[in-house]
């Protein structure tokens, strides 16, 4: 076997290796793209769950706020009767305070009963009540859709970089094919360029995988 | 006895014919390169479209939630304000009644009306204390007897929801743009597939037709490349 035949065999082998690497890279791009889609989907599901929880907590907050304001107004009414100086009104006020006010206070609880929700001006701290309701349901309010979206973005970013690798491998294939079919004069030059492009692609592939593996905390 | 028919040996291709074959191989490899680039661009466009689509969905959910919260808040604010209006007007009417009763010499009835007016006023004062239209300086009346600034209240209330909807529209527009690009790249890839077919056919054909078919392939390759540039820069 002469020197030319050896070179042709080497080029053919390199073409086979580069083709296999390219196929593996395309598979990895597809897998990464699929993972990005999964993470995005999870993020949207978490967003819907979290928002539904917040919607319910706001509904409950304003429902309680309505009852609590009603209680405060009725309390003012009773106090007005008590301070009117009219014995009949005072008697009515005493009955109302004893029998009706506790029920109204219960309806508006805990805003109307817990001093922690009362502001200095006598109104109620609705933001605090909402925050407490959210804290009481950590299974919904504790969801973090942004974490899923960040993960999805990292997968998408890796997908783009892997696409660059696939271009490098395609360039390598291009030059190796040229080396295979080209004349003797350009063969060695084309082979070197093709091999360098492959080396760059392979290095980039390993680097990208390592970097994104670390960024994702070891998750493939 | 049969005489062996001599089989003519295949004529070696002329050097220029060999060159056209190599040219077709080079064009095929070039098509592979361009196809890889377009596939990469398509992957990027699809990835960006998916991201924008996701953002638009998330923002739509958030805008919907904000509108839900806003509806609850508005209902509460309006109920408190309506209660204030009712009780304060009831107090005024009962005071007038008491005045009329006094003028008629009905002292006991006047005192009773005055008591009820006081009770209504106490309720109205409480509602006023709770109402955002009185305790928030952005909406509170600037003079006695004036009405709260409802217009400012409505504008402020919808500000957050409007901002979310504006962001959602922008994300949706970005999705449309990237999705269109992704679709265009798919069409370009289809043209490149035709190009591959033509170059493959050219390789298999006799030398005379090879150049013609390769020329068709080259035209298809040029169209695909030009379209890619237009989509990329558009």
Interface residues (C-beta under 8 A of the other chain):
Chain A: X29 X33 X36 X37 X40 X43 X44 X47 X48 X51 X54 X55 X58 X59 X61 X62 X65 X66 X69 X72 X73 X74 X75 X76 X77 X79 X80 X81 X84 X86 X89 X121 X122 X123 X145 X149 X152 X153 X156 X159 X160 X163 X164 X166 X167 X170 X171 X173 X174 X177 X178 X181 X182
Chain B: X22 X25 X26 X29 X30 X32 X33 X36 X37 X39 X40 X43 X44 X47 X50 X51 X54 X57 X58 X61 X62 X64 X65 X68 X69 X72 X73 X75 X76 X79 X80 X83 X87 X111 X115 X118 X119 X121 X122 X123 X125 X126 X127 X129 X130 X135
